[in-house]
Amino acid sequence: MFAVYAGRIDPEQPLNGLELGERPEPEERAGWTTVEVRAASLNHHDLWSLRGVGLGAESLPMILGCDGAGVDPDGNEVVVYPVVGLSGHGVGPTERRTILTEKYQGTFAERVSVPTWNLVPKPPELSFEEAACLPTAWLTAYRMLFTNAGVRPGNSVLVQGAGGGVATAAIVLAKAAGLRVYATSRDAEKRERATALGAHRVFEPGARLPERVDAVIETVGAATWSHSVKSLRPGGTLVISGATSGPNPAAAELTRIFFLELKVVGSTMGTKDELRDLLAFCATTGIRPVVDSTYPLAEAREAFTRLEKGDLFGKLVLTR
């Protein structure tokens, strides 16, 4: 079958290890289901895999792709929940948690095999392309907002770095949930698009906000950390799920954190139940993932190039 995979690791030039070509069909195994992939979306995790983060040379070649939606052997439309392990379904209950492409082959292929437990029904209201955007970036944003930040209608939230997959999802989800949404971006066009998505006000990074917010959604890291901490009201919550600008801010702002009793919460992915809730939320409210562009699977290299350059707003999707 045709697939997009990591053929080798290159920490400095990750796309040098990207290969497109034929790979073996998924092996049949008890408790697993092979899905015909109709759409799959890119994440920065795929670039990190090509750099060797979470993926060792001994596991190569590895088909990339965490997110996917397709059809199971009975004709059911399904979404793949990408976290394998700790469930006791299809793997041992003591197997450590991994994401597809770290230990098991991913979704950038004509077919993918996952534990049957990892399949969630796709709502008919969502297209395969839309559903394929949800299991990683959108699920991460959903958990950050509604589980770890604990925001509710009427609260205020700052989303740093509008344009990235998680940040874009957070803007749309927060607006649909009745929050006041502020967003930042270095790029004027991305600020305009964030406004179109529902942000009440947009700013350049570091700008003073009209008010201190109840929560901050942080995926940028070092470049925006100080601004994130300073933007919180006393007792507010900063939720972080990434550090694209680096993990070590120049100022940790520890005095402000303890004096104002701020909460700093790490967040990674989400649960299968949260994915079900997210799918239902999209189907019920009519909100949809923001898709920047769609590419045929055979043109995956072009999509990866855009992802590496950061030249996008929303998700990049591969289709059959």
N, C-alpha and C positions, 0 to 999 in steps of 0.2 A: 504494500500500500504506500501511497505518497505521504510524506511527512516532512516536517521542519524540525531539525534536531541540532543539538550541540555535538559537534564532531571532535572538538578539542577545546581546551581552556586557554583563554588569553586575557589576563587581567587588565592589560593596557588597551588592547584593541579587540573588544569582545566580539565584534561582528566577523572577525577573521575566523572564528570557530563555528560560525553558523553554516549549516549545510541543508540543502533541499534535495530530496531524492527518495528512493524506495527503502522501506524498512519492513521487517517481518510483521505479520499479522499478530494481534494480541493473542496470548496463550489462553486457552480455556482453563478456568480453575473454579473450584467449588466456592459458592458464595459471591462470585463476581459476575458482572454483566458487561457485555461488549455493546457499546453505543455507537451508532452511526452519527458522526459529528456533522452538524449542519453549520455551526458558527462557533468561533472561539475568539476571545479577545486577548490583546497583549497587556502585560503588566511590566513594571520595572523589574519585578522578580525575574523575568525572563532574561533581561540583560545581566542581572547579578549572577544568574546561573552560568551564563557564558563567561563570566569573570572568575568562576570557580567558587562563588559564595554559596554554600549549602549544597554544592555539587562537586564531588571529587572525580578525578580522572579515571578512577577505577570503575565508575558508574557509566562511563561513556561507551557508545553513543547514547544520548538521552533525548527523547522527543520532548520538546518544550511545550509550554502552555498549561496554565493552571485552570483557566476558565473555559467552559464549553457548554453547549446545549445541543441536543440532538434527539434521536429516536431509538428506543430500545427494541429488542427483538420482537416484542408483542405489538409494536406500532405506537407505543405511548411516547408522547413528547416529554422530555425530561431535561432537567438542569443538573449539572455535575457539581456536587459539593466537594471542593478540592482537598480537604484535610483528611488524611488517612491515618488511622491508629487511635488507640485508646478507647475504641468503641466496642471491641470484641466481635465486630461484624466483618467477616472476610479476612481479618487478621487477628492475631492474638490480642487479648485484652491488655497485655503488658507492653505491646509494641509502642515505642515512642511516637509522638505525633510528628508527621511530616506533611508537607504540601506536595501535590503532584509535581513531578520533575526533580524532586530531591532524591527519591528512592524508586518511585514508580513512574512509568512513561506517561507523558502529558497529552494534551488535547489538540495540538497542532498536527493533526493527522486525519486520515479518512475515518479511522475508528480508534476508540480508546476503551480500555477495560478498567473498571473500578469496582470496588465492593458494591453490591446491590444496595446496601444500606445508604450509600453516598448519593443515590439518585433521588431527586425531588421533582414532583410533577410540575411541569411548566404551565402556568396559566394561559389559557387560549388568547387572552387579551394581549399578551406580549409576543413579539416576533422572536425567532431564534436569535437574531442579531442582538436584540435588546436584552433578552434573557442571558446571553453569554457574557454580558458586561457586568453582571451583578455579583457573582460568587466571591470575588476578591476585593476590588476597590470599593464597590458599592456596599458590600457587606461590612467591610472595615469601617466605612463612614457611618453606617447604620448603628453598629455597635458603639462607636465612639460617641455618637450623639445621645442615643436613647438608653444605653446600658451604662456606659462608663462616665459620661457627663451628667446623665440623669436629668436632662433638660425637659421642660414641658411647655405647652403653648403659653406665649406671652413673655418667655425668657429671651435673652439676647445672646448671640454667639458671634465670635470672630472666626473666620475661616482664612487661614494664611495660605498664600500661594495659589490663588485661583487659576485654573487651567489644568492642573494635574488631575488624575483620575479620582483620587479620594477627595480632594478639595472640591472638585466640580460636583461630585455626588453629595457632599455635605451641604452645599448651597441649595441644591434642589430639594433634598430631604428636609432640611431645616425650614425652608420656606413653606413646604407642604404641611409641616407640622405646626405652623403658626408661630414661628420664632421671628424675632428681628435679626436680620442677617447682615453682618458687615464682612467685607472681603478685601483682601489685598492682592496686588500683583505688580510686578515691575513693568509690565507691558500694558500700554494704554488700550490696545485692542482687546486684550483679555479682560481688562477691567470693564470695558463696555459689554462684553459678552456675559460677564458675571452679573451685571445689572439686568440684562435680558433674561437671565435664568431665574431672577428673583431676589438678588441681593438688594437690600434697601439702600445701602451706601457702599461705595468702593473707594479704596485709598491706595496710595503708594505705600510700600513697606515702611514701617516705622512711624507713619503719620498718627497724630493724635485723634482718637475716636470721639464721637459726641458724648459717649458715656462709657463707663467701665462695664464690661460684659459679664454675664453669668458663666460663660464657658468659652474656651478657645480650642479650635481644632487645629492641631499643629502637625504638619508633615514635612516642613522645610528644615527645621533643626537650627543649627548654629546661627544662620543669618537672621532669623526672626525670633529667636528665643527670648531675648530681653524685651522686645516689644510685646510678645505674647504675655509674659509675666506681668508687665506694667499695665496691660489692658484689662486685667481681671479686677472685678470688685472684691472686697474682702470676703473670704470664704468661697471664692469662685474656683472653678476646676479647669485645669489645663490637661487636655488629653493628647498624647503624642503617639503616633504610629509609624513615624519615619523621620529621616534626617537627610534629605537629599542634598543639603548644602554642607553637611558635616555634622558629626556627633558631639563636638566639643565646643560649646559657646564660650566666647571670651569672658562673659560674666554670668555666673550661675544664678545670680539674684537671690541667694539664699536668705539674706536678711528680710527682703520683701516677702519671700515665701512663708517664713515662719511667723513674721510679725502680723501679716494679714491673714494667717491661717489658710493659705491657698492649698489646694489639692493638686498634685501632679500624678496623673494616672497613665501608665503604659497600656497600649491596646494593640492586639494582634488579631487580624481576621475576625471571625465570629462563629457562632455555633450553627449547627444544622437547623435548629428551631428558629434562630434569628434569620436564616436565609429564607425559610418558609414565610416568616412574618414580612420580610422585605418584599418577596414576590407578591404577597397578598396586598401589601401597602401600595405597590406600583399598580397592580390591577385595579384596586378599588379607587384610588385617587386620580388615576390617569397620568401620573408622572412617569417619565421614561428616561432611561439613561441617555446621556449626551454622547452621540456617536460622531466623532470627528470625521472618520473615513472608513470605508470598507474595501478590502482587497481580496482578490482570489488567493487561495492558499499558495498557489505557485508564485505569487508576487510578494511573499512574506518578507523578503529582504528589503524591499522598499518601505514596508511598514516599520521594520526594525530600525532602519536608518532614521526615519522621522522620530521614532521613540527616543533614540539616543540623542538626537539634536534637541529634543524638547519642543519641536515645531508642531504643536498640536493643542487642541482644546477639547477635552473629553477623551473618549476611548477609540482605539484603533481595533478593527474587527477583521478577522480572516474568515472567509466563507468557502464552502465547497463549490 
